[in-house]
Amino acid sequence: MYHPRIKALIASNAYFKKFRKLNLIYDDKGYFIVDPMPTKNELSDFYSKINYQKGVEKDHPVKLRDIQHYNLLLETFPNFNGTKKNIVNFGAGPGGISILLNTAGHNIINVEPSKIAQYFKDNWTSIASINEINHTIDLFYASHSLEHVTDIDETIESFKKLSNKNTVYFFEVPNHNPGIKHNIDPPHTYYFSRKFFENSFNKVILCNTYLKNGKLMEEDSGDCLRFIAK
């Protein structure tokens, strides 16, 4: 009998082989999208039953990227920790930055289809869907999760419906310049350029590309795109 992680890796490889047969088309909003789009149930099953089991991040939840993002958040908003905030970590994974923000005194809502550890007794909630939230949010954080959704317009609109006049949006996604040919990277469903984010929010504070080690790059040459807006 295989170890659960080995079984998950085998299932993941089979799913990725099927996923790579999809088409990749460009939308003038500023992204490439897979076609046909997998169903919500198909992706939810993959993330909850396969993807989380194959990884080791759940044993080491706080990564360098979480620390970099936390520091950037405080550099951009020096008084952020001055008052308690309601924060959504969308596609929270193992919950790395959620841990940092909870210890800073904030109320954390992890939106994650797979099981996430109950690290804290207070100010720590985990839900499967953002539709379960019925109050306003002060920070929407999404790190390498928006490229996994089935409908980005619906996702962004759900954020805005739960926002207030001071809500902050902090996103990071893989960077995909529309002028370059891209291959499908399972299980990513969207491949964003800065154009999409710059056109989706009124007050853009930061929209830069970075290497994976956090180094700021000129123009669109970085691996990742970091975006902050209000």
N, C-alpha and C positions, 0 to 999 in steps of 0.2 A: 504493500500500500504506500502510495506517495505521500510525502509531507504536504500539508495544505498549501504551502508556498510554492512547491514544485508543481502541484496540480494547477494552481492559479497561473503560473508562468506558461504552462502548456496550453491552457485555455486562452490566455492572452495572445500567444503567438498565432493560434488558429483564427482568433477574431481579427487580429491585425492583417493577416493575409487576405481575409475577405474585405477588410476596410480599404486596403490599397487599390482595390479594383474600382472604387468609386471615381467619379469625375471631379475635377476642380475647376470652377468657373469664377470669373471676376464680376463683382457688382460695383458699379460706379460710386456707391456710397463710401467705398474705401476698403474693401476686403475681398478675399477669395472665399468661396464656400463649397463644401462638398455636395455632390449631387449624384444620386438622391440622398437627402438627409436621413440618417438613421432616426428611428422613432425615439421619443422620450423614454419609453419603457425599456427599449433595447439598451440605451446608454446608461440608464439608471441601474439596470441589472449588471452591466459591466463594471460600473464604478463601485457598487455596493458588494458584489459577490466575487469579483475577480481582481480588479485593480488594487484595491486596498490590501488584499491578502498577499499579493506578490511582493509588495514593498516592505522596506525596513524602516521607513520614516516614522511610523507610529512608535518605535522604540527610542527615537531621537528627534522629537518634534520640532525643536527650535534650531533653525538652520541659519547660516551666515546671511542669506537673503532676507530673512525675517528681521535680523538685527539692522541690516542696511535700510530696510523700509521703515522700521521704527525710528531710526535716527533721522531719516529724510523727512518723515512726518513732523518730528519735533523741530527740525531746522526750518521747515516751511511754516509751521504754526507753533511758535515758541510757548504759547500759553495753552496748548492743547490739553495738557494734564491738569489745568487749573480747576476745571469742573468735571464732574462725572458725565460721561457720554454714553449713549446707546450706540453700539457698534455692531455692524454685520460683517462677518468674515464669510464671503460668498465662495463656496467651494473650499471650505476650510482645510481639507486634508487632515493632517495630524494636529493642526491648530497651533502652529508655532507662534505667529505674531499675536494670536489670541491670548496666549499665555503671558506675553510681555504686556499687553494692554490691560489684561485683568489685574496683574500685579500693580499696575499704575492706578487702579481704582475704578476702572470703567466696567460697564455692563456689556457682556459679550454674548452675541447670538451667532452661533456657528451654523451656517447652512451647508449641510454635507450629507449626501445620500448614504455614505458608509458610516460605520460606527466610530465615534470619536470619544476618547477617554474623558471621564468626568474628573478633570484635574482639580476643580474647585467646587466647593459646596455652594458658594454665593456668587451671584453675577455671572453665571456660566450656564448657557442654554444651548442645546443642540437640536436642530430641526432638519427635516428632509427637504422642505420647500419654503421659499420666501413668502409664499402665499399664506403661511401660518402666522405671519407678523401682522399685528393690528395697531401699531403705534409708530410714531415718526422715529427716524434714525438720524444720528448725527454724523456718522462716518460709514460709507460703504467701501469696504476693502475687498478687492478681488485680485489675487496673485496667481497667474497661470491657471485660471479657471474659466474666464469668459470665452476662450477658444474651444471650450468643450460643450457649450450650450447648443440647443436645437433652433433657437430663435433669438438672435441678439437684440432685435428691436423690442421684442416683448420683455426681455430681461432688463434692458435699460429703462423701459417705461415703468416696470414694476419698482425699480429703484426710485424713480422720480415721484411716483405716487406716495411713497413713504418718506419723502424728504421734507425738510423745512428750509427756511430761507438761508440758514447757515450750514446746511449739510455739505460735507466734504466727500469727494469721490477720489479714491486712490486705486489705480489699476496698474497691473503689469501683465503684458502678454508677449509672446514671441513676435519679433518684428519681421514684417513681410512687405518689403517695398514692392509696389505694384508694377514697377518696371523690370522686375526680375522674374524668371520662371521658377516656380516652386513645385516641389513634390509633396504628395500627401504624407503627413506625419501622424499616423494613428495614435490616439483616437481624436485628434484635433478636427473639429468641424468647421472652424473659422480661422482665417489667416489675415490678420489685421495690419493696416498701415496707419500712420498717424492721422491721415485724412479723416478716417471714420470718427475718431474720438474728438478731433478738433471741431468737427461739424455737428457733434451730438450734444455739446454743452456750451452754454453761453459764456461762462467765465473760466477760461483755461489758464491755469497757473503754471503748469509744467507739462511739457510733452517732448521728451528726449529719448534717445536710444543709448543703450549701455551694453558693454560686454557682460558675460555671465559673472565675472568677478566684481562687477559694480562700477567699472571704469566708464566714465562718460565719453561718448564718441561723437564726432562731428557728423552733421547731416543725418543720413539714415543708415549708417554703416554698422550700427550695433546689433547684437543678437536679440536684445529685449527692448521693448518700448515701455517706458514708465510715464504715467499720465496722472496728473492731479488737477482737479477742477472743483468749483463750487456752483 
